[in-house]
Amino acid sequence: MRTVSSDEIEDRKQRILQAVLHLSIKTGKPVGSSAIVEAFPLRLSPASIRHVLGELEKEGLLTHPHTSAGRIPTDKGYRAYVNSLAEVQRMALEEGSRVREEYEMRMKEIEQVMLSTSRILSRLSHCTGFILAPKLEDSALRHLELVLLEPQRILAILVSESGHVRHEIFVSERTVYDPQMIRQLNALLNDKLRGLSFHDIRSHISVFLSELEHNQMNTWQMVKEISSRFFTEGEEAELYMDGANNILSFPEFQDSQHLNQLVHFMDTRRTLADILSRELKAPHNGARVKIGLENQTPELQEFSVVSSTYTQSGRAVGVLGILGPKRMQYEKMIAIVNEVSHLLNQALDRLKTDE
């Protein structure tokens, strides 16, 4: 026979007291063991729940009308519940604040690297510098953290290997989550999904969901919601550009036709982002040069593009480069792009090491 620790006994009491209060407030009626079993996946038999209800009554936290076998909270029970909520919320707020601070700091670091890179490329080349940020789809999961803010409100933080950080708030109208469940779910998700690409996660998530037992319905629903928010296709990579005005200084872009082409292109930068995304799928060593018609899109036929993929942990995660006139100093531009790519690789690896 398994010995139940004192900590587990106290945890059972806390969860069952919360269940009684939740159902009592919702229905206005005394709460019996069968109602608790039906409403909450506590993984306890009705006999075990009845025993705990009796203990809570002895402690003055519950009572029962003489005409009913169900229990209702006493003033002391309400007070214990309110105190526990206040403590949980205080801890959740502290934890949520810490996670949000780290999230914001991380986002600023990555965004600053992207902005600085495009600015450096522009200033060194006197043309337009650009960088296509790592796309979440092309990365792998580094860590997923769930933080219980309130019994029915959870903050989820996702960190990818390429430096992406995303957060989502999940609110449940019916399910009341407890800290132990969230800890278990954190461990389960990271054990199953850490290190997998987001493409592989989409392929595995249905199998993972089918492995969850029927009595883990609350966990199943949370995993399904996380999957729909974090692991769906369709996210577009962000393009950072600096020095678009530099091109206006070249004589060939002074006439109205070329100027209109340039303005239209800058307004529809998605074109360049799509081209670069395709380039990322076929990474190459060193800088690549495309001149005029080689760009295979009308918006770029008056330009040359010198670009290179950049890496993190040896894997290509994005593209950077220079956009300028066809009569550019190619030797200089190639050297700039190669050197900036090399330095960015080192910077991203340092950011990952510092996590």
N, C-alpha and C positions, 0 to 999 in steps of 0.2 A: 504494500500500500504506500502510495507516494505521500511524503510529508510536505505539508503546505507551510511555507515560510511566513513569518509574521508580516513581512513587507507585502507578500501576495494577499494575505488576509485583509490588510488595511486597504490595498488597492481594490479588492472586491467590494469592500464596504463602501468605498468612495463611489465606485461606478454604480452600484445598486441604489445608493442614496440619490445620486444624480438621476437615475432612471425613474425612481419613484417621484421625485420632484417634477421632472419633465412631464410625466404622464398625468400626475395629479393637477398640475397647472393647466395642462391641455384639456383634460376631460372634466375636471371638477369632481371626480369620483375617487373612492379608495382604490388602491392599486394592489393587485394580487400577483403572485409569482407567474401565473400563466400569461398575464398581460405583458410582464417584463420580458419573458422568453420570446413572445411573439414580436415585440417591438424592437428589441435590441439583441445583436449577436454577441452575447457575453460568454458563450461556450460553457455555460454552467447548467446543471440539471435543475428542474423545478425544486427538487428536495434541497439542493445546495442553496438556491436562492431563498427558499423559505427559512432555512437556518440563519442566513445572514440577516434577513428581515427581522427575525427574532432577536438577534444580537443588537441590531440598530434600535429596536424598541426598548431593550434593557438599558441602553445607553441614553434613552430619553430623546432620541432623534426622530423616532416615528411613534405613532400610536394608531389604534384602530377603533372605529365605532363598535359598540357592543353588538350591533346587528350585522356586522360584516367581517369577513376574514381578511379583507384588504386593508392596507395601511395608508395613512395620510401623514404628512410631515408635521412635527411640532414646531413651535417657535424656535426651539433650539436647533432643530433640523434645518429650518430655513436659514438661520444664522450661519450654521456650518457650511451650508451650500453657498451662500453669498460670499463668505470669507474665502472659500476655496476658489470661487470664480475670480474674485479680486486678485488673489495670488497668481492664478493661472494667467490672467490678463496682464498683470504686472510683468511676469516673466516673459510672456509672449511679446509685449511691447518692447522690452529690453532686447530680446533676441531679434525681433523684427527690425528694430532700429539699427542694431549692429549689422545685420545682413544687408539692409538698404544702404548703409554707409559704405560697406565693402563693394556693393554692386555699383553705386555711383562712382566710387573711386576707380573701379576697374573699367567702367565705361569711359571715364574721362581719359584714362591712360591709353586705351585702344584708340579712341577717337583722336586724341592728340597726336598719336603716332601717324595716323592716316593723314590728318591735316598737315602736319609738319612735312611728311614725305612729298605730298603734292606741291607744297610751297617751295621746298628745296629744289625739286625738279624744275619748277618754273623759273626760279631765280638763277639757277646755274645755266639754264639753256636759253633764257630770254624768250621762251615759247610758252606753250601751255603744258603744265605738268598734271598728270592724273594718276590715280591709283584706285583700283577696284578692290574694295574691302573683302575679306574672306566671307564666303557665303555659308550660312549655317548648314545648308544641305551637303556641302562638301567637307564638313568637319566630322569629328567624333565626339561623343559625350565624355566630358571630364568628370562632372559631378552634378547631381540633382539634389537639392535640399528643400525639404518641406518644413515649414514653420507654422505651428498652431497659434494663430492670432486670437481666435475665439473658438468656442466649441463647434461652431458651424462655419468657420472662416479660416482658410489656409492660404499662406503665401508660399508659392513655389518659385525657386530660383534655379535656373539652368545655366551651367557654364560649359562651353565647348572647348575642345583642344585648341582651336584657332583663336580663342579669346572672346568669342561672343558671350554676352551675358544677357539673359532674358528673365523677366519675372512676370508672374500672373497671379491674380487673386482668384481663389475658388470658393464659392459660397454654396452651401447645401441648404435646401429648404427643409429636408426631412431628417438627414443623418446628423447625429451628434458625434463628433470625433473626440477621442481621448488621447492624451500624450503618448501612452504606450503604443497605441495603434499607429500613430504617426512615426514613432521611432522605428517600429518594425517595418513600416512601409518604406521609409528612407533606406534602411539596410537592404531590403528586398530589391528595390529598384536599382540601386547602385551596384549590387552584386550581379544582377542579371544584365544590365544595360551599359555599365561603364566600359569605355573603350570601343564600343560599337559605333560605326558610322550611322548617321541618321537614316540613310537608305536601308541599312541592315536592321535598324530598330523598327522601321515600318514593317519590314518583312517578318520580324520575330514577335511583334507585339501581340498579334492575334493568338499565336501559340502560347505566349506568356499568360494572356488572359484566360485561355481555356484551361490552364494548369491550376488556376485559383479555384479553391473549393466553393461549392454553392453557398456554404455558410460564411464565406468571405465576401458577400455581396457588396458591402460598403467599400472594401478594398478594391474590388473589381470595378465599381463605378468610378472611384477616384482615378485609377490607372487609365481607364477609358477616357476620362475627361482630360487628363494630362496628355495622353496620346493625341487627342484631337486638337489641343492647343499648341503643342510643341513639335510634333513630329509629322505634320502634314506637308505636302509638297506645295510649291508655288512661291516661295519667298524669293524676292529679287535681291541681288547683291547691290550694295550701295557704292556709287561712284563719287569720288572726291576729285575736284578739279580746281586748279589755281592758275592765274595768269592768262585768262581768256583774252583780256585786252591787249596782251603783248602781240598777238597776231595782227592786230589792227595797224601796227607800226610798219608792217611790210608793204611795199608799194603794190604788189600784186593783189592785195586785198583792199585796195582803196576804191576800185570801181564798184558801182552799185550792185552789179550782178553777183560778184564774189562776196561782197559785204552781206547781201541778203542770204547767200548760201551759208555763210558763217553764222549769222544770227539765227537762222533756222536750225542749224546743227546744234548750237549751244542750247537752244530751247528744247531740243529733243535729244538730250544727251543719252537717253535710253538706248539709242542706236549704237553708240560707242560701247556702252555697258554690255549689250548683247554680243557685240563682236568680241570683246575681251573675254566674256564668259566662255565663248566657244574656244578661244585660244587657250584658256586654262585647262580644257579637256585634253589638249595635246601639248603638254609642257615641253620646253626645249631648253638646251643649255645656252646661256648667254643671251644677248640682245637679238631681237628679230626686227627687221626693217621691212615695212610695206610702203611702197611709193605709188601715189596717185591711184591709177586703176587697179592696182594690186589689192587695194582695200575692199574691192567688190561691193561697194555701196555708193550711191550717187553723192551722198553728203560728204564723203571723204575723198573724192576724186581729185581735189585740188590740194590735198594735204599729204604729208608723209607722217607715218607713225613708227616710232622706235619704242619697242616694249620688251619687257622681260617678266617672266613669272617670278614670284618670290615664295619662300618656303617657311615652314615651321616644323621643327623636328624632322627635317629632310623631306617633307611632303609639300608639293605645290599647293598654296591656298589662295593666291590672288595674283593680280597682274598690275604692273606699274609702267609708266613710260612718259614719252614726250610727244606732243602733237604740234606740228609746225609746217611751214611751207616746204615745197619739194626741193628748193635750193638751200637746204640747211647744211651745216657742217657735220656730216654724218659720223666722221671719226670721233669728233668731240661728243656728240649726242650718245653714241654707243658706249663710250667710256663712262659718261655720266650715269646712264641707265644701269650699266653693270655694277658700278661702284655703289650706287644708292640701293640697288637690289641686295647686294652683299651686306651692307650695313643694316638694312631692314631685317634680313634674316637673323642677324645677331640680336637686334633689339627685341624681336618677337620671342626668340628663345630665352632671352633674359627675363622678359615679362612672365613667361611660363614658369621659369625656375623660381622666381620670387613669390609665386602663389602659395 
